[in-house]
Amino acid sequence: MATSARVAGVGAYHSPSELTRVKAEEGRKDAEGLREEADQERTGAEEHRASAEGARKEAERFRVLAEEARALNERYREELESIRQERDALRHAAEEARHAAEEARHATVAAVAATADALARDLAQMQFLEDARNTVRLLGRKKPDDVQ
């Protein structure tokens, strides 16, 4: 058989149709190997996709947590500002109360001084009246005959 060729790995000579069948079989085996390799790559890609989806979901959870933390931080900042304003208002009210107490103390001192002045005048008037009564009494003891 002059048209037959020796196929690599096969120790015998084959006809052209046999050679084509052997080559087709080798092609099928190669295709099957490539298909298995593609399936493995597809499986790896699917695993990577699933992993990426898990990472995306985890990142979304972190984003939600970060947004909640930001909102909480904003709320606490507003509450802190409100407390600061209340503290300033209380400080201002305390300052006004201190001024009012100082004014009340001055008014009390003035009232005590006025009372002391009034008591001193009353005492002076009472002493004057007492002196006048004593003078009238002394004059009343002298008899009209004692006039010189």
C-alpha positions as CSV (number, residue, x, y, z in Angstrom):
1,M,0.0,0.0,0.0
2,A,1.8,2.9,-1.3
3,T,-0.9,5.5,-0.3
4,S,-0.8,4.5,3.3
5,A,1.2,6.6,5.8
6,R,2.7,5.8,9.1
7,V,0.7,7.6,11.9
8,A,2.7,8.8,14.9
9,G,2.3,6.5,17.8
10,V,0.7,3.8,15.7
11,G,3.0,1.1,14.7
12,A,1.2,0.1,11.5
13,Y,0.4,1.6,8.2
14,H,-3.2,2.6,7.6
15,S,-5.3,3.7,4.6
16,P,-6.2,7.3,4.0
17,S,-9.7,6.9,5.5
18,E,-8.2,5.2,8.5
19,L,-5.7,8.0,8.8
20,T,-8.5,10.6,8.6
21,R,-10.4,8.7,11.2
22,V,-7.4,8.5,13.5
23,K,-6.8,12.2,13.0
24,A,-10.4,12.9,13.7
25,E,-10.3,10.9,16.8
26,E,-7.2,12.8,17.9
27,G,-9.0,16.0,17.1
28,R,-11.9,14.9,19.2
29,K,-9.6,14.1,22.1
30,D,-7.9,17.4,21.7
31,A,-11.3,19.1,21.5
32,E,-12.5,17.2,24.6
33,G,-9.3,18.3,26.5
34,L,-9.9,21.9,25.4
35,R,-13.6,21.6,26.4
36,E,-12.6,20.2,29.9
37,E,-10.0,23.0,30.2
38,A,-12.7,25.6,29.2
39,D,-15.1,24.0,31.7
40,Q,-12.4,24.4,34.4
41,E,-11.8,28.0,33.4
42,R,-15.6,28.6,33.3
43,T,-15.8,27.0,36.8
44,G,-13.0,29.2,38.0
45,A,-14.6,32.2,36.4
46,E,-17.9,31.4,38.1
47,E,-16.1,31.0,41.4
48,H,-14.4,34.3,40.9
49,R,-17.8,35.9,39.9
50,A,-19.4,34.4,43.0
51,S,-16.5,35.7,45.1
52,A,-16.7,39.1,43.5
53,E,-20.5,39.1,44.2
54,G,-19.8,38.3,47.8
55,A,-17.2,41.0,48.0
56,R,-19.7,43.5,46.4
57,K,-22.4,42.5,48.9
58,E,-19.9,42.9,51.8
59,A,-18.9,46.3,50.4
60,E,-22.5,47.3,50.2
61,R,-23.0,46.3,53.9
62,F,-19.9,48.3,54.8
63,R,-21.3,51.3,52.8
64,V,-24.7,51.0,54.6
65,L,-22.9,50.8,58.0
66,A,-20.7,53.8,57.0
67,E,-23.8,55.7,56.1
68,E,-25.5,54.8,59.4
69,A,-22.3,55.8,61.2
70,R,-22.3,59.1,59.4
71,A,-26.0,59.8,60.2
72,L,-25.3,58.8,63.8
73,N,-22.3,61.1,63.9
74,E,-24.4,63.9,62.5
75,R,-27.1,63.4,65.0
76,Y,-24.6,63.3,67.9
77,R,-23.0,66.5,66.5
78,E,-26.4,68.2,66.4
79,E,-27.1,67.1,70.0
80,L,-23.7,68.2,71.1
81,E,-24.3,71.6,69.5
82,S,-27.7,71.8,71.2
83,I,-26.1,71.0,74.5
84,R,-23.5,73.7,73.9
85,Q,-26.2,76.2,73.1
86,E,-28.1,75.2,76.2
87,R,-24.9,75.5,78.3
88,D,-24.3,79.0,76.8
89,A,-27.9,80.0,77.6
90,L,-27.5,78.7,81.2
91,R,-24.2,80.6,81.5
92,H,-25.9,83.7,80.3
93,A,-28.9,83.2,82.7
94,A,-26.5,82.6,85.6
95,E,-24.6,85.9,84.7
96,E,-27.9,87.8,84.6
97,A,-28.9,86.2,87.9
98,R,-25.5,87.2,89.4
99,H,-26.1,90.8,88.1
100,A,-29.6,90.8,89.6
101,A,-28.3,89.5,92.9
102,E,-25.6,92.2,92.9
103,E,-28.3,94.9,92.2
104,A,-30.5,93.4,94.9
105,R,-27.6,93.5,97.4
106,H,-27.0,97.2,96.5
107,A,-30.7,97.9,96.9
108,T,-30.7,96.1,100.3
109,V,-27.6,98.1,101.4
110,A,-29.4,101.4,100.3
111,A,-32.6,100.3,102.1
112,V,-30.7,99.5,105.3
113,A,-28.9,102.9,105.0
114,A,-32.2,104.7,104.5
115,T,-33.7,102.9,107.5
116,A,-30.6,103.8,109.6
117,D,-31.0,107.5,108.5
118,A,-34.7,107.4,109.3
119,L,-34.0,105.8,112.7
120,A,-31.3,108.4,113.4
121,R,-33.8,111.2,112.6
122,D,-36.5,109.6,114.7
123,L,-34.0,109.3,117.6
124,A,-32.9,112.9,117.2
125,Q,-36.5,114.0,117.1
126,M,-37.3,111.9,120.2
127,Q,-34.3,113.3,122.0
128,F,-35.4,116.8,121.0
129,L,-38.9,116.1,122.3
130,E,-37.5,114.6,125.5
131,D,-35.3,117.7,126.0
132,A,-38.3,119.9,125.3
133,R,-40.5,118.0,127.8
134,N,-37.8,118.2,130.4
135,T,-37.4,121.9,129.8
136,V,-41.2,122.4,130.1
137,R,-41.2,120.3,133.3
138,L,-38.4,122.4,134.8
139,L,-40.2,125.6,133.9
140,G,-43.4,124.2,135.4
141,R,-41.7,123.6,138.8
142,K,-40.7,127.2,139.2
143,K,-43.5,129.2,140.7
144,P,-44.6,132.4,139.2
145,D,-43.3,134.2,142.3
146,D,-39.9,133.2,141.5
147,V,-39.7,135.5,138.6
148,Q,-36.8,137.9,139.0
